[in-house]
Amino acid sequence: MIARESLERHQVWCYLAGAGAGLAVGSVAPGAGERAEPLVWPVIALLLFATFTQIPATALASAFRDRRFLVTSLIANFVVMPPIVGGLVSLTPDDPALRLGLLLVLLAPCTDWFISFTQLGGGDASRATASSPVLLIAQLLLLPLYLAAFTGGDTTAVFTLSDLWPALLVIGLPLLLALAIARPLESTSRGRRVRDRCGWWPVPLLTVVITLVAMAHAESALGAVGVFPIVLAVAVGYLIVALLVAVVTARVARLPVNEGRTLVFTLATRNSFLVLPFALALPVGWETAAIVVVMQSIIELFAMIFYIWFVPAKVLRS
């Protein structure tokens, strides 16, 4: 079996291969795309379950004990960055689906692979793990408010309960199941082995999700190639500003170097596959939003390959 660390380090190539294969199959065999679409939901549910099992039950209490880093992370993610995201998105063409996709993905801080990249980039993986459940709860509560603020409330006509219930189910059930078994996963040797095995699955499952999404939306994705330069410009602009904000904030808060690096990665990485179900639940005509989410995640992963060298070597050196 491939080592988990090696798989995570090279995950971007898995996702690119999946996207390419999905687009190729969906283009030459549209019927395959129709069959792929219903499969996206159960695979996302498995992906989220595997991810949620990696957050220890004790992490929430641990996060609240380290108040300085937690408060700094919350302020940076949910007070400083949202107006910046709103400003960047306002510079894009007036395409509601494009803007909604960018807002969905850029407003939600990552709670999964940011831990891996924090560790690879010389940050504090334990604090990253501890802060993840708090970031998850905060974004689920605040994301609807930010979307309403930055779209002028226009999303109420798009996000109807009848459209969103599959996405809510796909996120809610894995989260509840992971919480229900969190204690056994921590307190027994067998549970810890199961959790370790679950930790190996997010990269393969996300590869399958990207393949199925690309296959199911091949026509829309190829038709939306023109938005890629826009998504690239916004994503790169966001990454540059996030790095600057993290460095300044870490110095103002007087965080140790390893915690400063952790702050960089929590601001730079976004929760793409948590918001993907919401993007996929949008009605006909809004397919671009889901494509934007996938595009941003791949751009971000390439950036993280650079960040894990650049941040410890040039920005926040020991």
C-alpha positions as CSV (number, residue, x, y, z in Angstrom):
1,M,0.0,0.0,0.0
2,I,1.2,3.5,-0.8
3,A,2.3,5.4,2.3
4,R,-0.3,8.0,3.4
5,E,2.3,10.8,3.6
6,S,3.5,10.1,0.1
7,L,-0.1,10.0,-1.2
8,E,-0.9,13.3,0.5
9,R,2.3,14.9,-0.8
10,H,1.5,13.9,-4.4
11,Q,-2.3,14.3,-4.2
12,V,-2.6,17.1,-6.8
13,W,-1.5,14.7,-9.5
14,C,-4.3,12.3,-8.5
15,Y,-6.9,15.0,-8.8
16,L,-5.6,16.2,-12.2
17,A,-5.6,12.7,-13.5
18,G,-9.2,12.3,-12.2
19,A,-10.3,15.5,-13.8
20,G,-8.7,14.7,-17.1
21,A,-10.2,11.2,-17.2
22,G,-13.6,12.4,-16.2
23,L,-13.7,15.2,-18.9
24,A,-12.5,12.7,-21.6
25,V,-15.1,10.1,-20.8
26,G,-17.9,12.6,-20.3
27,S,-17.0,14.2,-23.6
28,V,-17.0,11.1,-25.8
29,A,-19.8,9.2,-23.9
30,P,-22.4,11.7,-22.5
31,G,-24.4,8.7,-21.2
32,A,-21.6,7.8,-18.8
33,G,-21.9,11.3,-17.4
34,E,-25.6,10.8,-16.7
35,R,-24.8,7.6,-14.9
36,A,-22.0,9.2,-12.9
37,E,-24.0,12.1,-11.5
38,P,-26.0,10.1,-8.9
39,L,-22.8,8.4,-7.7
40,V,-21.3,11.8,-6.7
41,W,-23.4,12.1,-3.5
42,P,-22.6,8.7,-1.8
43,V,-18.9,9.1,-2.6
44,I,-18.9,12.6,-1.1
45,A,-20.6,11.2,2.0
46,L,-17.9,8.6,2.4
47,L,-15.2,11.2,1.8
48,L,-16.7,13.5,4.5
49,F,-17.1,10.6,6.9
50,A,-13.4,9.6,6.4
51,T,-12.4,13.2,7.0
52,F,-14.5,13.8,10.0
53,T,-13.1,10.6,11.7
54,Q,-9.7,12.3,11.7
55,I,-10.8,15.0,14.1
56,P,-10.3,13.6,17.6
57,A,-13.2,14.0,20.1
58,T,-10.8,15.7,22.5
59,A,-9.7,18.3,19.9
60,L,-12.5,20.7,20.7
61,A,-11.6,21.0,24.4
62,S,-7.9,21.2,23.4
63,A,-8.7,24.1,21.0
64,F,-10.4,26.1,23.7
65,R,-7.4,25.7,26.1
66,D,-5.1,27.4,23.6
67,R,-7.1,30.6,23.3
68,R,-4.5,32.8,21.8
69,F,-4.0,30.8,18.6
70,L,-7.7,29.9,18.4
71,V,-8.9,33.5,18.7
72,T,-6.3,34.7,16.3
73,S,-7.3,32.1,13.7
74,L,-11.0,32.9,14.1
75,I,-10.5,36.6,13.7
76,A,-8.2,36.2,10.7
77,N,-10.6,33.7,9.0
78,F,-13.9,35.2,9.8
79,V,-13.3,38.9,10.4
80,V,-10.3,39.9,8.3
81,M,-10.6,37.6,5.2
82,P,-14.3,37.8,4.3
83,P,-14.3,41.5,3.3
84,I,-11.1,40.8,1.3
85,V,-12.9,37.9,-0.5
86,G,-15.9,40.1,-1.2
87,G,-13.6,42.7,-2.7
88,L,-11.8,40.3,-4.9
89,V,-15.0,38.7,-6.1
90,S,-16.6,42.1,-6.8
91,L,-13.8,42.6,-9.4
92,T,-14.9,39.7,-11.5
93,P,-17.4,39.8,-14.4
94,D,-21.1,40.1,-13.3
95,D,-21.8,36.3,-13.6
96,P,-23.9,35.1,-10.6
97,A,-22.8,31.5,-10.9
98,L,-19.1,32.4,-11.1
99,R,-19.3,34.8,-8.2
100,L,-21.3,32.4,-6.1
101,G,-18.8,29.6,-6.7
102,L,-15.9,31.8,-5.7
103,L,-17.7,33.0,-2.6
104,L,-18.6,29.5,-1.5
105,V,-15.1,28.2,-1.7
106,L,-13.1,31.2,-0.5
107,L,-15.2,32.0,2.5
108,A,-14.8,28.5,4.1
109,P,-11.5,27.7,5.8
110,C,-10.2,24.1,5.3
111,T,-10.6,21.6,8.1
112,D,-8.8,18.6,6.5
113,W,-5.9,18.8,4.2
114,F,-4.7,22.0,5.9
115,I,-3.5,19.8,8.7
116,S,-1.4,17.7,6.3
117,F,0.1,20.8,4.6
118,T,0.7,22.4,8.0
119,Q,2.8,19.4,9.0
120,L,4.6,19.3,5.7
121,G,5.3,23.1,6.0
122,G,6.8,23.0,9.5
123,G,3.7,24.2,11.3
124,D,2.0,22.9,14.5
125,A,-0.1,20.0,13.3
126,S,-1.6,19.5,16.8
127,R,-2.9,23.0,16.9
128,A,-4.2,22.6,13.4
129,T,-6.1,19.5,14.4
130,A,-7.4,21.1,17.6
131,S,-8.7,24.1,15.7
132,S,-10.4,22.2,12.9
133,P,-13.8,21.4,14.7
134,V,-14.1,25.0,15.8
135,L,-13.5,26.2,12.2
136,L,-16.0,23.7,10.9
137,I,-18.7,24.9,13.3
138,A,-18.0,28.5,12.7
139,Q,-18.1,28.3,8.9
140,L,-21.4,26.3,8.9
141,L,-23.0,29.0,11.0
142,L,-21.4,32.0,9.3
143,L,-21.3,31.0,5.6
144,P,-25.0,31.6,4.9
145,L,-24.7,35.1,6.5
146,Y,-21.6,36.0,4.4
147,L,-23.3,34.7,1.2
148,A,-26.3,36.8,1.9
149,A,-24.2,39.9,2.6
150,F,-22.0,39.6,-0.4
151,T,-24.7,38.7,-2.9
152,G,-27.3,41.2,-1.6
153,G,-29.5,38.3,-0.5
154,D,-29.8,37.1,-4.1
155,T,-29.0,33.5,-3.1
156,T,-32.4,33.0,-1.4
157,A,-33.9,32.5,-4.8
158,V,-31.3,29.9,-5.6
159,F,-30.7,28.0,-2.4
160,T,-34.2,26.6,-1.7
161,L,-34.7,23.9,0.9
162,S,-35.9,21.5,-1.7
163,D,-32.7,21.9,-3.6
164,L,-30.4,21.9,-0.6
165,W,-31.7,19.0,1.5
166,P,-29.5,16.4,-0.4
167,A,-26.4,18.5,0.4
168,L,-27.4,19.0,4.0
169,L,-28.0,15.3,4.3
170,V,-24.7,14.4,2.7
171,I,-22.8,16.6,5.1
172,G,-24.9,16.1,8.3
173,L,-25.1,12.3,8.3
174,P,-21.4,11.6,8.0
175,L,-20.7,14.3,10.7
176,L,-23.2,12.8,13.1
177,L,-21.9,9.3,12.5
178,A,-18.3,10.4,13.0
179,L,-19.2,12.1,16.2
180,A,-21.2,9.0,17.4
181,I,-18.1,6.8,17.0
182,A,-15.5,9.3,18.0
183,R,-14.9,8.0,21.5
184,P,-14.4,4.3,20.4
185,L,-12.0,5.4,17.7
186,E,-9.9,7.1,20.3
187,S,-10.2,4.9,23.4
188,T,-9.4,1.4,21.9
189,S,-6.5,0.1,19.9
190,R,-8.9,-1.4,17.3
191,G,-10.7,2.0,17.0
192,R,-7.4,3.8,16.5
193,R,-6.5,1.3,13.7
194,V,-9.8,1.9,12.0
195,R,-9.3,5.7,12.2
196,D,-5.8,5.3,10.7
197,R,-7.3,3.3,7.8
198,C,-10.0,6.0,7.3
199,G,-7.2,8.6,7.2
200,W,-5.8,6.9,4.1
201,W,-9.1,7.3,2.1
202,P,-9.7,11.1,1.6
203,V,-7.2,11.4,-1.3
204,P,-8.6,8.4,-3.3
205,L,-12.2,9.3,-2.6
206,L,-11.7,13.0,-3.5
207,T,-10.0,11.8,-6.8
208,V,-13.2,9.7,-7.5
209,V,-15.4,12.7,-6.6
210,I,-13.5,15.0,-9.0
211,T,-13.6,12.3,-11.7
212,L,-17.4,11.8,-11.4
213,V,-18.0,15.6,-11.3
214,A,-15.9,16.1,-14.4
215,M,-17.6,13.2,-16.1
216,A,-21.1,14.4,-15.2
217,H,-20.5,18.0,-16.1
218,A,-18.0,17.6,-19.0
219,E,-20.1,19.7,-21.4
220,S,-20.5,22.5,-18.9
221,A,-16.9,22.3,-17.8
222,L,-15.5,22.6,-21.3
223,G,-18.0,25.4,-22.0
224,A,-16.7,27.2,-18.9
225,V,-13.0,27.0,-19.8
226,G,-13.2,30.8,-20.4
227,V,-13.7,31.4,-16.6
228,F,-10.4,29.6,-15.7
229,P,-8.2,32.7,-16.1
230,I,-10.6,34.6,-13.8
231,V,-10.6,31.8,-11.2
232,L,-6.8,31.6,-11.5
233,A,-6.4,35.4,-11.0
234,V,-8.8,35.5,-8.0
235,A,-7.3,32.4,-6.4
236,V,-3.7,33.6,-6.8
237,G,-4.7,37.1,-5.5
238,Y,-6.4,35.5,-2.5
239,L,-3.3,33.3,-1.7
240,I,-1.0,36.3,-1.8
241,V,-3.2,38.4,0.4
242,A,-3.8,35.5,2.8
243,L,0.0,35.0,3.2
244,L,0.5,38.7,4.0
245,V,-2.4,38.8,6.4
246,A,-1.2,35.6,8.2
247,V,2.3,37.0,8.6
248,V,1.2,40.4,9.9
249,T,-1.4,38.8,12.2
250,A,1.0,36.3,13.6
251,R,3.5,39.1,14.5
252,V,0.7,41.3,16.0
253,A,-0.5,38.3,18.1
254,R,3.2,37.3,18.9
255,L,2.7,33.8,17.9
256,P,5.7,31.4,17.8
257,V,7.1,30.6,14.4
258,N,5.4,27.2,14.1
259,E,2.0,28.7,15.1
260,G,2.5,31.5,12.6
261,R,3.1,28.9,9.8
262,T,-0.1,27.1,11.0
263,L,-2.0,30.4,10.6
264,V,-0.6,30.7,7.1
265,F,-2.0,27.4,6.1
266,T,-5.4,27.8,7.7
267,L,-5.9,31.1,5.8
268,A,-4.5,29.8,2.5
269,T,-6.4,26.5,2.3
270,R,-10.2,26.5,1.7
271,N,-12.8,23.9,2.4
272,S,-13.6,23.0,-1.2
273,F,-15.2,19.6,-0.8
274,L,-17.4,20.7,2.1
275,V,-19.0,23.4,-0.1
276,L,-19.0,21.2,-3.2
277,P,-22.3,19.5,-2.3
278,F,-24.0,22.9,-2.0
279,A,-22.6,23.9,-5.4
280,L,-23.8,20.6,-6.9
281,A,-27.3,21.1,-5.4
282,L,-27.8,24.4,-7.4
283,P,-30.5,24.3,-10.1
284,V,-29.9,24.0,-13.8
285,G,-28.0,27.0,-15.1
286,W,-25.7,27.3,-12.1
287,E,-23.3,24.5,-13.1
288,T,-20.4,27.0,-13.3
289,A,-20.4,27.3,-9.5
290,A,-19.4,23.7,-9.0
291,I,-16.8,23.9,-11.7
292,V,-15.3,27.0,-10.1
293,V,-15.0,25.1,-6.7
294,V,-13.1,22.2,-8.4
295,M,-10.9,24.7,-10.4
296,Q,-10.0,26.6,-7.2
297,S,-9.1,23.4,-5.3
298,I,-6.7,22.3,-7.9
299,I,-5.1,25.7,-8.1
300,E,-4.8,25.8,-4.4
301,L,-3.1,22.4,-4.3
302,F,-0.4,23.5,-6.7
303,A,0.1,26.6,-4.5
304,M,0.5,24.4,-1.4
305,I,3.3,22.5,-3.1
306,F,5.1,25.9,-3.3
307,Y,4.0,27.0,0.2
308,I,5.4,24.0,2.0
309,W,8.8,25.0,0.8
310,F,8.4,28.8,0.7
311,V,6.8,29.5,4.1
312,P,9.4,27.8,6.3
313,A,12.4,28.7,4.1
314,K,11.7,32.3,3.2
315,V,8.8,33.7,5.2
316,L,8.7,32.3,8.7
317,R,12.1,30.9,9.3
318,S,13.0,29.2,12.6
